[in-house]
Amino acid sequence: MSSLSWTPVMMVIGLVLVIGAAGFAGLYFFAVRSRRDDEASALQQALTEPLAREPALAGAGVLVVVTAPWRGRPRVELTGWAPSPEMRDAAVRAIAREASRLGRPVRMIDHLEILDRSARRPA
């Protein structure tokens, strides 16, 4: 048999190996990302619970969103509103305290707005 007849066979074997390696890499990255998302979800739930228990934050609408980047610390974003700067600071402190208690270094991003409802009076 000449070497010319083996060329198509070798090309097909190479193509199958490349497709298999690409599929394996895709599944690996999908599994890693899924695990990171599960960890972020569990951390989000753990950080949200102290806000519900904090009596000083009863009048605030604070939402905690945790995202886990490929590298580095999880990012904790606080969105929503608080009726005063003191309540906003209390929410940030409560989240930082809970993250510290859990032993999880996080990157805090504060997007909380101050809505002073006492300044709005009906005309």
ROZATOR-48208 format. One record per atom (N, C-alpha, C): residue number from 0; x, y, z. Coordinates in steps of 0.05 Angstrom, whole numbers, plus 5000, padded with zeros to 4 digits. Layout:
node resi=NUM; u=X; v=Y; w=Z;
...
END
This chain:
node resi=0; u=5017; v=4976; w=5000;
node resi=0; u=5000; v=5000; w=5000;
node resi=0; u=5018; v=5025; w=5000;
node resi=1; u=5011; v=5044; w=4984;
node resi=1; u=5027; v=5068; w=4983;
node resi=1; u=5020; v=5088; w=5005;
node resi=2; u=5038; v=5106; w=5010;
node resi=2; u=5034; v=5125; w=5032;
node resi=2; u=5012; v=5145; w=5024;
node resi=3; u=5006; v=5148; w=4999;
node resi=3; u=4985; v=5166; w=4990;
node resi=3; u=4957; v=5157; w=5000;
node resi=4; u=4952; v=5132; w=5002;
node resi=4; u=4926; v=5122; w=5011;
node resi=4; u=4922; v=5126; w=5042;
node resi=5; u=4944; v=5129; w=5057;
node resi=5; u=4942; v=5133; w=5086;
node resi=5; u=4936; v=5163; w=5093;
node resi=6; u=4940; v=5181; w=5075;
node resi=6; u=4936; v=5209; w=5080;
node resi=6; u=4908; v=5216; w=5088;
node resi=7; u=4887; v=5207; w=5074;
node resi=7; u=4860; v=5214; w=5082;
node resi=7; u=4853; v=5201; w=5109;
node resi=8; u=4863; v=5177; w=5114;
node resi=8; u=4857; v=5164; w=5140;
node resi=8; u=4869; v=5180; w=5163;
node resi=9; u=4894; v=5188; w=5159;
node resi=9; u=4907; v=5204; w=5180;
node resi=9; u=4894; v=5231; w=5184;
node resi=10; u=4884; v=5243; w=5163;
node resi=10; u=4870; v=5269; w=5165;
node resi=10; u=4844; v=5265; w=5181;
node resi=11; u=4829; v=5244; w=5176;
node resi=11; u=4804; v=5238; w=5190;
node resi=11; u=4810; v=5233; w=5220;
node resi=12; u=4831; v=5217; w=5226;
node resi=12; u=4838; v=5212; w=5253;
node resi=12; u=4846; v=5238; w=5267;
node resi=13; u=4861; v=5255; w=5254;
node resi=13; u=4869; v=5281; w=5266;
node resi=13; u=4845; v=5299; w=5271;
node resi=14; u=4826; v=5299; w=5252;
node resi=14; u=4802; v=5315; w=5255;
node resi=14; u=4785; v=5305; w=5279;
node resi=15; u=4783; v=5279; w=5282;
node resi=15; u=4768; v=5268; w=5304;
node resi=15; u=4781; v=5275; w=5331;
node resi=16; u=4807; v=5274; w=5332;
node resi=16; u=4822; v=5281; w=5356;
node resi=16; u=4818; v=5310; w=5363;
node resi=17; u=4819; v=5328; w=5343;
node resi=17; u=4816; v=5356; w=5348;
node resi=17; u=4787; v=5362; w=5358;
node resi=18; u=4767; v=5350; w=5346;
node resi=18; u=4740; v=5354; w=5355;
node resi=18; u=4736; v=5343; w=5383;
node resi=19; u=4747; v=5320; w=5389;
node resi=19; u=4745; v=5308; w=5416;
node resi=19; u=4758; v=5326; w=5437;
node resi=20; u=4782; v=5337; w=5430;
node resi=20; u=4796; v=5355; w=5449;
node resi=20; u=4780; v=5380; w=5453;
node resi=21; u=4768; v=5392; w=5432;
node resi=21; u=4752; v=5416; w=5435;
node resi=21; u=4727; v=5410; w=5452;
node resi=22; u=4715; v=5388; w=5448;
node resi=22; u=4691; v=5380; w=5464;
node resi=22; u=4698; v=5377; w=5493;
node resi=23; u=4721; v=5364; w=5499;
node resi=23; u=4730; v=5360; w=5526;
node resi=23; u=4736; v=5387; w=5539;
node resi=24; u=4750; v=5405; w=5525;
node resi=24; u=4756; v=5432; w=5536;
node resi=24; u=4730; v=5447; w=5542;
node resi=25; u=4711; v=5446; w=5524;
node resi=25; u=4686; v=5460; w=5528;
node resi=25; u=4671; v=5449; w=5552;
node resi=26; u=4670; v=5423; w=5555;
node resi=26; u=4656; v=5411; w=5579;
node resi=26; u=4671; v=5419; w=5605;
node resi=27; u=4697; v=5419; w=5604;
node resi=27; u=4713; v=5426; w=5628;
node resi=27; u=4706; v=5455; w=5636;
node resi=28; u=4708; v=5474; w=5617;
node resi=28; u=4702; v=5502; w=5624;
node resi=28; u=4673; v=5506; w=5633;
node resi=29; u=4655; v=5491; w=5621;
node resi=29; u=4627; v=5492; w=5629;
node resi=29; u=4624; v=5483; w=5658;
node resi=30; u=4637; v=5461; w=5665;
node resi=30; u=4635; v=5450; w=5692;
node resi=30; u=4648; v=5470; w=5713;
node resi=31; u=4670; v=5482; w=5705;
node resi=31; u=4683; v=5501; w=5723;
node resi=31; u=4665; v=5525; w=5727;
node resi=32; u=4653; v=5535; w=5706;
node resi=32; u=4636; v=5559; w=5707;
node resi=32; u=4611; v=5552; w=5723;
node resi=33; u=4600; v=5529; w=5720;
node resi=33; u=4576; v=5521; w=5735;
node resi=33; u=4582; v=5519; w=5765;
node resi=34; u=4605; v=5508; w=5771;
node resi=34; u=4613; v=5507; w=5800;
node resi=34; u=4617; v=5535; w=5811;
node resi=35; u=4629; v=5553; w=5796;
node resi=35; u=4633; v=5581; w=5806;
node resi=35; u=4605; v=5594; w=5810;
node resi=36; u=4587; v=5589; w=5791;
node resi=36; u=4560; v=5601; w=5794;
node resi=36; u=4545; v=5590; w=5819;
node resi=37; u=4549; v=5564; w=5824;
node resi=37; u=4536; v=5552; w=5848;
node resi=37; u=4548; v=5564; w=5873;
node resi=38; u=4574; v=5568; w=5874;
node resi=38; u=4587; v=5581; w=5897;
node resi=38; u=4578; v=5610; w=5901;
node resi=39; u=4575; v=5624; w=5879;
node resi=39; u=4565; v=5652; w=5880;
node resi=39; u=4537; v=5653; w=5890;
node resi=40; u=4520; v=5634; w=5882;
node resi=40; u=4492; v=5633; w=5891;
node resi=40; u=4491; v=5627; w=5921;
node resi=41; u=4507; v=5609; w=5930;
node resi=41; u=4507; v=5602; w=5959;
node resi=41; u=4517; v=5626; w=5975;
node resi=42; u=4538; v=5640; w=5965;
node resi=42; u=4548; v=5663; w=5980;
node resi=42; u=4527; v=5686; w=5980;
node resi=43; u=4513; v=5689; w=5958;
node resi=43; u=4492; v=5710; w=5956;
node resi=43; u=4470; v=5704; w=5977;
node resi=44; u=4462; v=5679; w=5979;
node resi=44; u=4442; v=5673; w=5999;
node resi=44; u=4452; v=5677; w=6027;
node resi=45; u=4477; v=5670; w=6032;
node resi=45; u=4489; v=5673; w=6059;
node resi=45; u=4492; v=5703; w=6066;
node resi=46; u=4497; v=5720; w=6046;
node resi=46; u=4500; v=5748; w=6052;
node resi=46; u=4473; v=5763; w=6053;
node resi=47; u=4453; v=5752; w=6041;
node resi=47; u=4426; v=5765; w=6042;
node resi=47; u=4412; v=5760; w=6068;
node resi=48; u=4416; v=5737; w=6081;
node resi=48; u=4402; v=5731; w=6106;
node resi=48; u=4407; v=5751; w=6128;
node resi=49; u=4432; v=5761; w=6132;
node resi=49; u=4435; v=5781; w=6154;
node resi=49; u=4420; v=5807; w=6149;
node resi=50; u=4416; v=5814; w=6123;
node resi=50; u=4400; v=5838; w=6118;
node resi=50; u=4371; v=5835; w=6127;
node resi=51; u=4360; v=5811; w=6123;
node resi=51; u=4333; v=5806; w=6132;
node resi=51; u=4330; v=5806; w=6162;
node resi=52; u=4351; v=5799; w=6176;
node resi=52; u=4350; v=5797; w=6205;
node resi=52; u=4357; v=5824; w=6218;
node resi=53; u=4369; v=5843; w=6204;
node resi=53; u=4378; v=5868; w=6215;
node resi=53; u=4354; v=5887; w=6219;
node resi=54; u=4346; v=5893; w=6244;
node resi=54; u=4322; v=5910; w=6248;
node resi=54; u=4327; v=5939; w=6238;
node resi=55; u=4351; v=5948; w=6238;
node resi=55; u=4357; v=5975; w=6229;
node resi=55; u=4352; v=5979; w=6199;
node resi=56; u=4351; v=5957; w=6184;
node resi=56; u=4348; v=5958; w=6155;
node resi=56; u=4320; v=5952; w=6146;
node resi=57; u=4301; v=5952; w=6164;
node resi=57; u=4274; v=5945; w=6157;
node resi=57; u=4262; v=5963; w=6136;
node resi=58; u=4270; v=5988; w=6135;
node resi=58; u=4258; v=6007; w=6115;
node resi=58; u=4274; v=6009; w=6090;
node resi=59; u=4294; v=5992; w=6086;
node resi=59; u=4311; v=5995; w=6062;
node resi=59; u=4304; v=5972; w=6042;
node resi=60; u=4308; v=5978; w=6017;
node resi=60; u=4304; v=5959; w=5996;
node resi=60; u=4331; v=5952; w=5984;
node resi=61; u=4346; v=5934; w=5996;
node resi=61; u=4373; v=5927; w=5988;
node resi=61; u=4373; v=5900; w=5975;
node resi=62; u=4385; v=5898; w=5952;
node resi=62; u=4388; v=5873; w=5937;
node resi=62; u=4418; v=5867; w=5935;
node resi=63; u=4425; v=5842; w=5943;
node resi=63; u=4453; v=5833; w=5941;
node resi=63; u=4456; v=5816; w=5917;
node resi=64; u=4475; v=5822; w=5899;
node resi=64; u=4481; v=5806; w=5875;
node resi=64; u=4510; v=5799; w=5876;
node resi=65; u=4516; v=5772; w=5876;
node resi=65; u=4543; v=5762; w=5877;
node resi=65; u=4550; v=5750; w=5850;
node resi=66; u=4572; v=5758; w=5839;
node resi=66; u=4583; v=5745; w=5815;
node resi=66; u=4611; v=5735; w=5820;
node resi=67; u=4618; v=5713; w=5808;
node resi=67; u=4644; v=5701; w=5812;
node resi=67; u=4660; v=5703; w=5786;
node resi=68; u=4680; v=5720; w=5785;
node resi=68; u=4696; v=5721; w=5761;
node resi=68; u=4714; v=5697; w=5758;
node resi=69; u=4726; v=5694; w=5735;
node resi=69; u=4744; v=5670; w=5731;
node resi=69; u=4767; v=5670; w=5751;
node resi=70; u=4777; v=5694; w=5757;
node resi=70; u=4799; v=5696; w=5776;
node resi=70; u=4793; v=5718; w=5796;
node resi=71; u=4803; v=5715; w=5819;
node resi=71; u=4800; v=5736; w=5839;
node resi=71; u=4777; v=5731; w=5858;
node resi=72; u=4771; v=5752; w=5874;
node resi=72; u=4751; v=5750; w=5894;
node resi=72; u=4723; v=5753; w=5882;
node resi=73; u=4703; v=5742; w=5895;
node resi=73; u=4675; v=5746; w=5885;
node resi=73; u=4668; v=5776; w=5888;
node resi=74; u=4652; v=5785; w=5870;
node resi=74; u=4643; v=5813; w=5870;
node resi=74; u=4615; v=5814; w=5882;
node resi=75; u=4611; v=5830; w=5902;
node resi=75; u=4586; v=5834; w=5916;
node resi=75; u=4575; v=5862; w=5910;
node resi=76; u=4553; v=5863; w=5895;
node resi=76; u=4541; v=5889; w=5888;
node resi=76; u=4516; v=5893; w=5905;
node resi=77; u=4515; v=5916; w=5917;
node resi=77; u=4491; v=5924; w=5932;
node resi=77; u=4476; v=5944; w=5916;
node resi=78; u=4452; v=5937; w=5908;
node resi=78; u=4435; v=5955; w=5892;
node resi=78; u=4409; v=5959; w=5907;
node resi=79; u=4395; v=5980; w=5900;
node resi=79; u=4370; v=5987; w=5912;
node resi=79; u=4371; v=6014; w=5925;
node resi=80; u=4357; v=6017; w=5948;
node resi=80; u=4355; v=6043; w=5960;
node resi=80; u=4355; v=6040; w=5991;
node resi=81; u=4362; v=6062; w=6003;
node resi=81; u=4361; v=6064; w=6033;
node resi=81; u=4350; v=6092; w=6039;
node resi=82; u=4334; v=6094; w=6061;
node resi=82; u=4322; v=6120; w=6067;
node resi=82; u=4342; v=6141; w=6078;
node resi=83; u=4366; v=6132; w=6087;
node resi=83; u=4385; v=6151; w=6098;
node resi=83; u=4414; v=6141; w=6093;
node resi=84; u=4433; v=6159; w=6095;
node resi=84; u=4461; v=6149; w=6092;
node resi=84; u=4469; v=6130; w=6114;
node resi=85; u=4457; v=6133; w=6138;
node resi=85; u=4464; v=6115; w=6160;
node resi=85; u=4454; v=6087; w=6154;
node resi=86; u=4430; v=6085; w=6142;
node resi=86; u=4420; v=6058; w=6135;
node resi=86; u=4437; v=6045; w=6113;
node resi=87; u=4446; v=6062; w=6094;
node resi=87; u=4463; v=6051; w=6073;
node resi=87; u=4489; v=6041; w=6085;
node resi=88; u=4501; v=6056; w=6103;
node resi=88; u=4525; v=6048; w=6116;
node resi=88; u=4521; v=6022; w=6133;
node resi=89; u=4498; v=6020; w=6146;
node resi=89; u=4491; v=5996; w=6162;
node resi=89; u=4489; v=5972; w=6144;
node resi=90; u=4478; v=5975; w=6120;
node resi=90; u=4476; v=5953; w=6101;
node resi=90; u=4503; v=5944; w=6092;
node resi=91; u=4520; v=5963; w=6085;
node resi=91; u=4547; v=5956; w=6076;
node resi=91; u=4563; v=5943; w=6098;
node resi=92; u=4560; v=5953; w=6123;
node resi=92; u=4574; v=5941; w=6145;
node resi=92; u=4564; v=5912; w=6151;
node resi=93; u=4538; v=5908; w=6149;
node resi=93; u=4526; v=5882; w=6154;
node resi=93; u=4537; v=5861; w=6134;
node resi=94; u=4538; v=5869; w=6109;
node resi=94; u=4548; v=5851; w=6088;
node resi=94; u=4578; v=5846; w=6092;
node resi=95; u=4594; v=5867; w=6097;
node resi=95; u=4622; v=5863; w=6102;
node resi=95; u=4627; v=5846; w=6127;
node resi=96; u=4612; v=5849; w=6147;
node resi=96; u=4615; v=5834; w=6172;
node resi=96; u=4608; v=5804; w=6167;
node resi=97; u=4587; v=5799; w=6152;
node resi=97; u=4580; v=5771; w=6146;
node resi=97; u=4600; v=5758; w=6127;
node resi=98; u=4611; v=5772; w=6108;
node resi=98; u=4631; v=5761; w=6090;
node resi=98; u=4656; v=5755; w=6106;
node resi=99; u=4663; v=5772; w=6125;
node resi=99; u=4686; v=5767; w=6142;
node resi=99; u=4682; v=5743; w=6160;
node resi=100; u=4658; v=5741; w=6171;
node resi=100; u=4651; v=5718; w=6188;
node resi=100; u=4653; v=5692; w=6173;
node resi=101; u=4645; v=5693; w=6147;
node resi=101; u=4646; v=5669; w=6131;
node resi=101; u=4675; v=5663; w=6121;
node resi=102; u=4693; v=5682; w=6125;
node resi=102; u=4720; v=5678; w=6117;
node resi=102; u=4724; v=5681; w=6087;
node resi=103; u=4706; v=5696; w=6074;
node resi=103; u=4707; v=5700; w=6045;
node resi=103; u=4715; v=5728; w=6038;
node resi=104; u=4739; v=5732; w=6027;
node resi=104; u=4746; v=5759; w=6018;
node resi=104; u=4729; v=5766; w=5993;
node resi=105; u=4716; v=5788; w=5994;
node resi=105; u=4699; v=5797; w=5972;
node resi=105; u=4706; v=5825; w=5964;
node resi=106; u=4698; v=5832; w=5940;
node resi=106; u=4701; v=5859; w=5930;
node resi=106; u=4673; v=5872; w=5930;
node resi=107; u=4670; v=5892; w=5947;
node resi=107; u=4644; v=5905; w=5951;
node resi=107; u=4640; v=5928; w=5931;
node resi=108; u=4617; v=5929; w=5919;
node resi=108; u=4610; v=5951; w=5901;
node resi=108; u=4583; v=5962; w=5910;
node resi=109; u=4583; v=5987; w=5919;
node resi=109; u=4559; v=5999; w=5931;
node resi=109; u=4544; v=6016; w=5910;
node resi=110; u=4521; v=6007; w=5901;
node resi=110; u=4504; v=6023; w=5883;
node resi=110; u=4478; v=6032; w=5896;
node resi=111; u=4478; v=6033; w=5923;
node resi=111; u=4454; v=6040; w=5937;
node resi=111; u=4448; v=6070; w=5934;
node resi=112; u=4423; v=6076; w=5930;
node resi=112; u=4414; v=6104; w=5928;
node resi=112; u=4401; v=6112; w=5954;
node resi=113; u=4404; v=6138; w=5961;
node resi=113; u=4391; v=6149; w=5985;
node resi=113; u=4365; v=6162; w=5976;
node resi=114; u=4342; v=6152; w=5986;
node resi=114; u=4316; v=6163; w=5980;
node resi=114; u=4305; v=6176; w=6005;
node resi=115; u=4307; v=6201; w=6007;
node resi=115; u=4298; v=6215; w=6031;
node resi=115; u=4268; v=6221; w=6027;
node resi=116; u=4251; v=6204; w=6038;
node resi=116; u=4222; v=6207; w=6034;
node resi=116; u=4211; v=6230; w=6051;
node resi=117; u=4225; v=6238; w=6072;
node resi=117; u=4214; v=6259; w=6089;
node resi=117; u=4217; v=6286; w=6075;
node resi=118; u=4235; v=6288; w=6055;
node resi=118; u=4238; v=6313; w=6040;
node resi=118; u=4215; v=6318; w=6021;
node resi=119; u=4201; v=6297; w=6013;
node resi=119; u=4178; v=6300; w=5995;
node resi=119; u=4153; v=6303; w=6011;
node resi=120; u=4142; v=6325; w=6010;
node resi=120; u=4116; v=6330; w=6024;
node resi=120; u=4095; v=6336; w=6004;
node resi=121; u=4071; v=6326; w=6009;
node resi=121; u=4049; v=6332; w=5990;
node resi=121; u=4043; v=6362; w=5989;
node resi=122; u=4036; v=6371; w=5965;
node resi=122; u=4030; v=6400; w=5962;
node resi=122; u=4002; v=6407; w=5969;
END
